[in-house]
Amino acid sequence: MSLPVVSDEVRQAVSDGRPVVALESTIITHGLPRPTNGEVARTAEQQIRDAGAVPATIGVVDGVAVVGLAEAQLDRLASDSGAVKASVRDLPIAAAKRVNAGTTVAATSFLAHRAGIRVFATGGIGGVHHGAATSFDESADLVTLAATPLVVVSAGVKSILDVAATLERLETLNIPVLGYRTLRFPGFYVADSGHAIEHSADTPEAVADVVTARDALGLRSAVLVANPVPAAEQLDSQLHERALAEAWQQARERGVGGHEITPFLLDHIRTATEGQSLAVNIAVYRNNIALAIDIASALAAA
């Protein structure tokens, strides 16, 4: 059996040149609480269908990497508290052990490209962690995107990361960054991370033009479209800064580090903001999906 397994709907849409939008599954297995996770996953797919495009949620079920999860498979991942998180390196292990897994940005990008999908919508990509100069803690998302020619729509990276270092790594890895109608890099929960970027695009067609030029040049990196959350839906900036500072202080006092640091910080921010960060997370995701649909449609029409 060849991997990944691509649903008939997604395979036909790719073959016909219709717009397809890939979606990750770690937001389902690890990013959102139950039952909100399943509700958001189903709503995301319906949002894409309502716009005339085809959703391709990607995940691992019983070790099988699937591009275009069926409803029952999606519900299974949403309800499985034992599902693991799979990056690219974990895919063969998940296959051999026949486990359920949510795919990260890296793994989703890899599998989407294998299936011929050109556009992927996520919340935020992984990046460089604070202290990476000594810990070498950097997300595999970055190196995967450097070798995977997709369009990835995200609201930047979460503010718990080292945003400046992440932007430096994106430059070093030759990953083009386009701010969507902005020259400020978004900070996921907030529209402006405080960091400038060099290039922007004002329309989905302008993004498609960059993709066409990239492909003509034979470049293999993703185009990262940095799409800020609408100002009316962002987290209050003062609340955001206070919650972030408190989260880091708690982490230091408790000696939290390694793989535990990210979920610890995000859980603390969710608690400190009384759930407001969760609402922003969902708004970010839906906003990125809407733009990804438009970009996929522009590419299909090009």
C-alpha positions in Angstrom: 0.0 0.0 0.0 1.4 3.4 -1.0 1.5 6.2 1.6 -0.1 8.5 2.2 -3.6 7.3 1.5 -5.4 10.1 -0.4 -9.2 10.2 -0.3 -11.0 9.9 -3.6 -12.5 13.4 -3.2 -9.1 15.0 -2.7 -7.4 13.0 -5.4 -10.1 13.9 -7.9 -10.0 17.6 -7.0 -6.2 17.7 -7.4 -6.5 15.9 -10.7 -9.1 18.4 -11.9 -7.1 21.4 -10.8 -9.8 22.5 -8.4 -8.9 24.5 -5.2 -7.9 22.2 -2.3 -6.9 23.4 1.2 -4.8 21.2 3.5 -5.5 21.3 7.2 -3.3 19.9 10.0 -4.6 17.6 12.8 -2.5 18.5 15.8 -4.9 21.3 16.4 -7.5 18.5 16.8 -5.4 16.1 18.9 -3.4 18.5 21.0 -4.2 22.2 20.3 -7.8 22.5 21.5 -9.8 21.0 24.4 -12.5 18.5 23.9 -15.2 18.7 22.6 -14.2 22.1 21.0 -11.6 20.4 19.0 -14.0 18.2 17.0 -16.4 21.1 16.5 -13.7 23.4 15.2 -12.4 20.6 12.8 -15.8 20.0 11.3 -16.6 23.7 11.0 -13.3 24.3 9.3 -14.1 21.7 6.7 -17.5 23.1 6.1 -16.1 26.6 5.8 -14.0 25.3 2.9 -16.8 23.4 1.2 -19.1 26.4 1.5 -16.6 28.5 -0.5 -16.5 25.9 -3.3 -13.2 24.3 -2.4 -12.2 20.9 -1.1 -10.9 20.4 2.5 -8.0 17.9 3.1 -7.6 17.3 6.8 -4.4 15.2 7.3 -3.8 12.8 10.1 -2.6 9.3 11.0 -5.2 6.6 11.8 -4.0 3.2 13.0 -0.6 4.1 11.6 -1.9 5.0 8.1 -1.2 8.6 7.0 -4.4 9.9 5.4 -4.9 13.0 3.3 -8.5 13.8 3.4 -9.8 12.3 6.6 -13.3 10.8 6.5 -15.8 12.2 9.1 -15.5 9.0 11.2 -11.6 9.2 11.1 -11.7 12.9 12.1 -14.0 12.2 15.0 -11.8 9.4 16.1 -8.8 11.6 16.3 -10.8 14.3 18.1 -11.9 11.8 20.8 -8.6 9.8 21.3 -6.8 11.2 24.3 -3.9 8.8 23.5 -3.2 10.1 20.0 0.4 11.2 19.7 1.9 14.1 17.9 3.7 13.2 14.7 6.3 15.3 12.9 8.0 14.1 9.7 10.5 11.9 11.6 7.7 10.2 13.5 5.6 9.1 10.5 7.4 5.8 9.9 7.3 5.0 13.6 3.6 5.8 13.8 3.1 3.5 10.8 5.0 0.6 12.3 3.3 0.9 15.7 -0.1 1.5 14.0 -1.0 4.4 16.3 -3.3 7.4 15.9 -1.5 10.7 15.5 -2.1 14.4 14.8 0.2 15.7 12.2 2.3 18.8 12.9 2.9 21.6 10.4 6.0 19.8 9.2 4.3 16.4 8.7 1.1 18.0 7.2 3.2 19.9 4.7 5.2 16.9 3.7 2.0 14.7 3.2 0.1 17.5 1.5 2.9 18.0 -1.0 3.0 14.3 -1.7 -0.7 14.4 -2.5 -0.2 17.3 -4.9 -1.9 19.9 -2.7 -0.5 23.4 -3.1 -2.1 25.4 -0.2 -2.1 24.7 3.5 -3.8 26.7 6.3 -2.7 26.5 9.9 -2.8 28.6 13.0 0.8 29.3 13.6 4.0 27.6 12.5 6.7 26.4 14.9 9.9 28.4 15.2 13.0 29.0 17.3 12.6 28.7 21.0 14.2 31.1 23.5 17.6 29.8 24.5 18.1 27.9 21.3 21.7 29.2 21.1 22.5 26.6 23.7 19.6 24.1 23.5 19.3 24.0 19.7 15.5 23.9 20.3 14.1 24.7 16.9 10.9 23.4 15.3 11.2 20.9 12.5 8.6 23.0 10.7 11.2 25.4 9.6 13.5 22.9 7.8 10.6 21.1 6.3 9.1 24.2 4.9 12.5 25.0 3.4 12.2 21.9 1.2 8.4 21.8 0.6 7.0 24.0 -2.1 3.6 24.9 -0.7 1.8 28.1 0.2 1.4 28.1 4.0 -1.0 30.6 5.6 -0.3 31.2 9.2 -0.7 34.0 11.8 3.1 34.0 12.3 4.3 32.1 15.3 3.1 32.0 18.9 4.5 34.7 21.1 6.1 32.1 23.4 8.8 31.7 20.7 11.8 33.8 19.9 10.2 35.7 17.0 13.3 37.6 16.0 15.4 34.4 15.8 12.6 32.7 13.9 12.6 35.5 11.3 16.4 35.1 11.0 16.0 31.4 10.4 13.3 31.9 7.8 15.7 34.1 5.9 18.6 31.7 6.2 16.5 28.8 5.0 15.3 30.9 2.0 11.7 30.8 2.9 9.9 33.8 1.5 7.7 35.6 4.0 4.8 37.7 2.7 2.7 39.8 5.1 -0.8 39.8 3.9 -1.7 43.5 3.6 1.0 44.3 6.3 4.7 44.8 6.7 4.5 43.7 10.4 5.0 40.1 11.3 1.9 38.9 13.2 2.2 37.4 16.7 -0.6 34.9 16.6 -2.7 36.2 19.5 -2.0 39.7 18.4 -1.8 41.3 15.0 1.7 42.7 15.4 4.5 40.8 17.0 6.7 44.0 17.1 8.8 42.9 14.2 8.9 44.2 10.7 9.1 42.1 7.5 10.2 43.2 4.0 7.5 42.1 1.7 3.7 42.0 1.5 0.9 41.0 -0.8 -2.4 42.8 -1.0 -4.5 40.2 -2.9 -4.6 36.4 -3.2 -3.7 36.9 -6.9 -0.5 38.6 -5.8 0.4 35.6 -3.7 -0.3 33.4 -6.6 2.1 35.4 -8.8 4.9 34.9 -6.2 4.1 31.1 -6.3 4.2 31.0 -10.0 7.6 32.8 -10.1 9.0 30.5 -7.4 7.9 27.4 -9.4 9.4 28.9 -12.6 12.7 29.4 -10.9 12.7 25.8 -9.6 12.8 26.8 -6.0 11.7 24.2 -3.4 10.8 26.3 -0.4 7.3 27.1 0.9 5.9 30.6 0.6 4.9 31.7 4.1 1.9 34.1 4.1 1.8 35.9 7.4 -1.9 36.7 8.0 -2.6 38.8 11.1 -5.7 38.1 13.1 -8.2 40.9 12.6 -7.6 43.7 15.1 -11.1 43.4 16.5 -10.5 39.7 17.4 -7.0 39.9 18.7 -6.1 39.5 22.4 -5.8 42.7 24.3 -2.1 43.6 24.1 -1.7 44.4 27.7 -3.4 41.2 28.8 -1.3 39.3 26.4 2.0 40.7 27.7 1.0 40.2 31.3 -0.2 36.6 30.7 3.0 35.8 28.8 5.3 37.2 31.5 3.4 35.3 34.2 3.7 32.1 32.2 7.4 32.4 31.8 7.8 33.2 35.5 5.8 30.2 36.5 7.8 28.0 34.2 11.1 29.2 35.7 9.9 28.7 39.3 8.7 25.2 38.6 11.7 24.2 36.5 9.6 23.4 33.4 11.6 22.9 30.2 12.1 20.7 27.2 9.0 19.2 25.5 6.8 20.3 28.4 7.4 24.0 28.1 5.1 24.8 25.2 2.0 23.1 26.5 2.7 24.6 30.0 3.0 28.1 28.7 -0.1 27.9 26.4 -2.2 26.4 29.2 -1.1 29.1 31.6 -2.0 31.8 29.0 -5.4 30.2 28.5 -6.1 30.2 32.2 -4.7 33.7 32.8 -6.9 35.2 30.0 -9.9 33.3 31.2 -10.3 31.5 27.9 -9.9 34.5 25.7 -6.8 33.1 24.1 -8.8 30.0 23.1 -11.3 32.2 21.3 -8.5 34.1 19.6 -6.9 30.8 18.6 -10.1 29.7 16.8 -10.5 33.2 15.2 -6.9 33.0 13.9 -7.6 29.5 12.4 -10.8 30.5 10.6 -9.2 33.7 9.3 -6.3 31.8 7.9 -8.6 29.2 6.3 -10.5 32.0 4.6 -7.4 33.4 3.0 -6.1 30.0 2.1 -9.3 29.3 0.2 -8.9 32.5 -1.8 -5.2 31.7 -2.6 -6.1 28.2 -3.7 -8.8 29.6 -5.9 -6.4 32.1 -7.4 -3.8 29.4 -8.1 -6.5 27.2 -9.7 -7.5 30.0 -12.0 -4.0 31.0 -12.9 
